[in-house]
């Protein structure tokens, strides 16, 4: 008996495998680029404000 196959059958029980491989879509990439552009654009403004107020 192969213990690896037995373990795999136990771990795979009850799980539904997706027919397509999960990957990043264009929408995900655009969303991430948009969020990071906002963060990187506003971070110098926030730092400058904190230095002036503190």
C-alpha positions in Angstrom: 0.0 0.0 0.0 1.2 3.5 -0.8 0.7 5.8 2.1 1.0 8.9 -0.1 -2.0 7.8 -2.2 -4.0 7.2 1.0 -3.2 10.6 2.4 -4.1 12.3 -0.9 -7.5 10.5 -1.0 -8.2 11.7 2.5 -7.1 15.3 1.9 -9.1 15.4 -1.4 -12.3 14.1 0.1 -15.1 16.7 0.1 -13.2 19.3 -1.9 -14.5 20.5 -5.3 -11.7 21.3 -7.7 -12.2 24.2 -10.1 -12.1 23.2 -13.7 -10.0 26.3 -14.6 -6.8 27.3 -12.9 -7.2 30.4 -10.7 -5.2 33.3 -11.9 -5.2 37.1 -11.8 -7.6 38.7 -14.3 -7.1 42.1 -16.0 -9.7 43.6 -13.6 -7.7 42.4 -10.6 -4.5 43.9 -11.9 -6.1 47.2 -12.8 -7.7 47.4 -9.3 -4.4 46.7 -7.6 -2.6 49.3 -9.8 -5.3 51.9 -9.0 -5.1 51.3 -5.3 -1.3 51.5 -5.2 -1.3 54.7 -7.4 -3.6 56.3 -4.9 -1.5 55.2 -1.9 1.8 56.3 -3.5 0.3 59.6 -4.7 -1.1 60.5 -1.3 1.7 59.3 0.9 4.0 62.4 0.4 1.0 64.6 1.1 0.3 62.8 4.4 3.9 62.8 5.4 4.2 66.6 4.7 1.0 67.3 6.6 2.2 65.2 9.6 5.6 67.1 9.6 3.9 70.5 9.5 1.3 69.7 12.2 3.6 67.9 14.6 
